[in-house]
Amino acid sequence: MSDRTIVIVGSGQAGGWAAQTLRSDGFDGRVVLIGDEPHRPYERPPLSKAVLAGDVHPDTTYLQKSEAFDALNLDWRPDVSATRIDRAAKRLHLSRGEPIHYDSLILCTGGRARRLGIPGSDLPGVFTLRSIGDAAALGAALVAGKRLLVVGGGWIGLEVAATARKKGLDVTVVEAMGRLCERTVPAEISSYLLRLHTAHGVQVELGAGIEQLAQGPGEELTATLGDGRKLACDVVLFGVGLIANDELAREAGLACEGGVLVDSQCRTSDLDILAAGDVAVWHCDWAYRRMRLESWQNAQEQGIAAARAALGTTVNHQPLPWFWSDQYDVNLQIFGVPTPRHQVVVRGDVDSNSFVMFFLDADKVAAALGPNAARDLRFARRLIERRTSVDPQQLAELQVPLSKL
Ligand SMILES: Cc1cc2nc3c(=O)[nH]c(=O)nc-3n(C[C@H](O)[C@H](O)[C@H](O)COP(=O)(O)OP(=O)(O)OC[C@H]3O[C@@H](n4cnc5c(N)ncnc54)[C@H](O)[C@@H]3O)c2cc1C
């Protein structure tokens, strides 16, 4: 039996996969899993969708069934925070209990939802959404007939808007930028999302910053926009991005850049410390730049890769980035990282409910995305991964099956 101790900080999706991989790859030493939530590892995507809608119980999000989790034989510490890394002594200090010695440390601390620093942002009717606890609190507030104000027209905000409409609330989305999901998708997709939400009765205000929230005793919440307009509402959700939980790493002197810097083996600037998931910043060869990916796929695959690297296996974490979002009856998927420098080829009609946009780098597909196009996107993914040379005209031609390319 190995006398090594591997400590994982953060029992979210990446941490859960790291722990499971250590065992499935045969590590029989001590695995300590530290998590500041009361739950065993779970997946977050349903929190803005089926869990928030009340269609499924939060327990359905757990990565492992309880027997399978127990069988991993972990030293699991729920409700405990890691507070300091002593790199010289290879010890991790905790909010409760003795410090723990580690041989390898895997940081899977994810991130926390940003709250705007405006007056009234901590009023009782104002929420963020990151955890099962957040989904329970927000879900209870989303009562039919109430008015929800979503601050931020990004993925979380739009998914919550769609779920709230399904639950019968009046919904307004205010977005400070000129279009929805501006940072991640091209203008055609922003327009598609705008049409989708407007058709479902959501009021969308673009280029509208929020200045303050206020509520007198027994009064409704009032939001004041940058142009002075006032919006009355009952519930507010901030969907304004994520802050990487990299303080532990920064205070320990590890290289950080809006997250913990890792190489393609998930190693930080200290070779005994690895990082994975939403907290990790790595050079994505597909995008030719460093990035921090907030996606289900990356959390799982990087958690697995970090565990393997901790066991001494050579890994090369370079998955083709994949992200999806479900809103109403629309499933939108993005493979790769589209950029304005790519040549755009559209397959189908961007004004319809289903189409694919390809992003070409010379004669190769670098990225593809689209709503309700899972089958075509499956083939698009292969074209990207295999770096197949393509003819743009054939890509655009609906009569030519992508499988033929
Ligand atoms: C509402 C919602 C919907 C989403 N929908 C989608 C989707 O549709 N598609 C998609 O691809 N992605 C989606 N995502 C993103 C995806 O869920 C995340 O990328 C993924 O959860 C990241 O996993 P992680 O393990 O890196 O971080 P997390 O899951 O955040 O886990 C980190 C854990 O570490 C804990 N922690 C932090 N610091 C410490 C500390 N010092 N000590 C102990 N514990 C600590 C945190 O509390 C947390 O439990 C969604 C995310 C959210 C919140």
Ligand as a Chemical Component Dictionary entry (heavy atoms), coordinates in Angstrom:
data_LIG
# 
_chem_comp.id                   LIG 
_chem_comp.type                 NON-POLYMER 
_chem_comp.pdbx_formal_charge   0 
_chem_comp.three_letter_code    LIG 
# 
loop_
_chem_comp_atom.comp_id 
_chem_comp_atom.atom_id 
_chem_comp_atom.alt_atom_id 
_chem_comp_atom.type_symbol 
_chem_comp_atom.charge 
_chem_comp_atom.model_Cartn_x 
_chem_comp_atom.model_Cartn_y 
_chem_comp_atom.model_Cartn_z 
_chem_comp_atom.pdbx_ordinal 
LIG C1  C1  C 0 -25.725 27.483 -12.324 1  
LIG C2  C2  C 0 -24.639 26.952 -13.216 2  
LIG C3  C3  C 0 -24.968 26.417 -14.457 3  
LIG C4  C4  C 0 -23.967 25.930 -15.297 4  
LIG N1  N1  N 0 -24.318 25.414 -16.526 5  
LIG C5  C5  C 0 -23.359 24.942 -17.341 6  
LIG C6  C6  C 0 -23.702 24.400 -18.616 7  
LIG O1  O1  O 0 -24.878 24.357 -18.999 8  
LIG N2  N2  N 0 -22.704 23.916 -19.406 9  
LIG C7  C7  C 0 -21.388 23.932 -19.010 10 
LIG O2  O2  O 0 -20.511 23.478 -19.763 11 
LIG N3  N3  N 0 -21.027 24.446 -17.794 12 
LIG C8  C8  C 0 -21.977 24.948 -16.964 13 
LIG N4  N4  N 0 -21.632 25.459 -15.738 14 
LIG C9  C9  C 0 -20.197 25.514 -15.363 15 
LIG C10 C10 C 0 -19.723 24.258 -14.629 16 
LIG O3  O3  O 0 -20.670 23.829 -13.716 17 
LIG C11 C11 C 0 -18.423 24.602 -13.910 18 
LIG O4  O4  O 0 -17.482 24.883 -14.909 19 
LIG C12 C12 C 0 -17.934 23.499 -12.988 20 
LIG O5  O5  O 0 -18.813 23.314 -11.923 21 
LIG C13 C13 C 0 -16.557 23.821 -12.428 22 
LIG O6  O6  O 0 -16.169 22.809 -11.548 23 
LIG P1  P1  P 0 -15.014 23.040 -10.479 24 
LIG O7  O7  O 0 -14.874 21.760 -9.732  25 
LIG O8  O8  O 0 -13.837 23.637 -11.120 26 
LIG O9  O9  O 0 -15.564 24.157 -9.501  27 
LIG P2  P2  P 0 -16.786 24.060 -8.511  28 
LIG O10 O10 O 0 -17.798 23.107 -9.029  29 
LIG O11 O11 O 0 -17.176 25.466 -8.239  30 
LIG O12 O12 O 0 -16.175 23.434 -7.181  31 
LIG C14 C14 C 0 -15.258 24.125 -6.355  32 
LIG C15 C15 C 0 -15.540 23.759 -4.919  33 
LIG O13 O13 O 0 -14.448 24.162 -4.103  34 
LIG C16 C16 C 0 -14.958 24.758 -2.923  35 
LIG N5  N5  N 0 -13.893 25.577 -2.323  36 
LIG C17 C17 C 0 -13.418 26.759 -2.777  37 
LIG N6  N6  N 0 -12.417 27.206 -1.976  38 
LIG C18 C18 C 0 -12.257 26.271 -1.006  39 
LIG C19 C19 C 0 -11.394 26.172 0.122   40 
LIG N7  N7  N 0 -10.455 27.107 0.404   41 
LIG N8  N8  N 0 -11.523 25.095 0.950   42 
LIG C20 C20 C 0 -12.437 24.136 0.678   43 
LIG N9  N9  N 0 -13.286 24.178 -0.372  44 
LIG C21 C21 C 0 -13.194 25.238 -1.215  45 
LIG C22 C22 C 0 -16.169 25.508 -3.443  46 
LIG O14 O14 O 0 -17.058 25.873 -2.423  47 
LIG C23 C23 C 0 -16.768 24.451 -4.370  48 
LIG O15 O15 O 0 -17.548 23.540 -3.655  49 
LIG C24 C24 C 0 -22.608 25.974 -14.875 50 
LIG C25 C25 C 0 -22.273 26.531 -13.624 51 
LIG C26 C26 C 0 -23.280 27.013 -12.800 52 
LIG C27 C27 C 0 -22.916 27.618 -11.463 53 
# 
loop_
_chem_comp_bond.comp_id 
_chem_comp_bond.atom_id_1 
_chem_comp_bond.atom_id_2 
_chem_comp_bond.value_order 
_chem_comp_bond.pdbx_ordinal 
LIG C1  C2  SING 1  
LIG C2  C3  SING 2  
LIG C2  C26 DOUB 3  
LIG C3  C4  DOUB 4  
LIG C4  N1  SING 5  
LIG C4  C24 SING 6  
LIG N1  C5  DOUB 7  
LIG C5  C6  SING 8  
LIG C5  C8  SING 9  
LIG C6  O1  DOUB 10 
LIG C6  N2  SING 11 
LIG N2  C7  SING 12 
LIG C7  O2  DOUB 13 
LIG C7  N3  SING 14 
LIG N3  C8  DOUB 15 
LIG C8  N4  SING 16 
LIG N4  C9  SING 17 
LIG N4  C24 SING 18 
LIG C9  C10 SING 19 
LIG C10 O3  SING 20 
LIG C10 C11 SING 21 
LIG C11 O4  SING 22 
LIG C11 C12 SING 23 
LIG C12 O5  SING 24 
LIG C12 C13 SING 25 
LIG C13 O6  SING 26 
LIG O6  P1  SING 27 
LIG P1  O7  DOUB 28 
LIG P1  O8  SING 29 
LIG P1  O9  SING 30 
LIG O9  P2  SING 31 
LIG P2  O10 DOUB 32 
LIG P2  O11 SING 33 
LIG P2  O12 SING 34 
LIG O12 C14 SING 35 
LIG C14 C15 SING 36 
LIG C15 O13 SING 37 
LIG C15 C23 SING 38 
LIG O13 C16 SING 39 
LIG C16 N5  SING 40 
LIG C16 C22 SING 41 
LIG N5  C17 SING 42 
LIG N5  C21 SING 43 
LIG C17 N6  DOUB 44 
LIG N6  C18 SING 45 
LIG C18 C19 SING 46 
LIG C18 C21 DOUB 47 
LIG C19 N7  SING 48 
LIG C19 N8  DOUB 49 
LIG N8  C20 SING 50 
LIG C20 N9  DOUB 51 
LIG N9  C21 SING 52 
LIG C22 O14 SING 53 
LIG C22 C23 SING 54 
LIG C23 O15 SING 55 
LIG C24 C25 DOUB 56 
LIG C25 C26 SING 57 
LIG C26 C27 SING 58 
# 
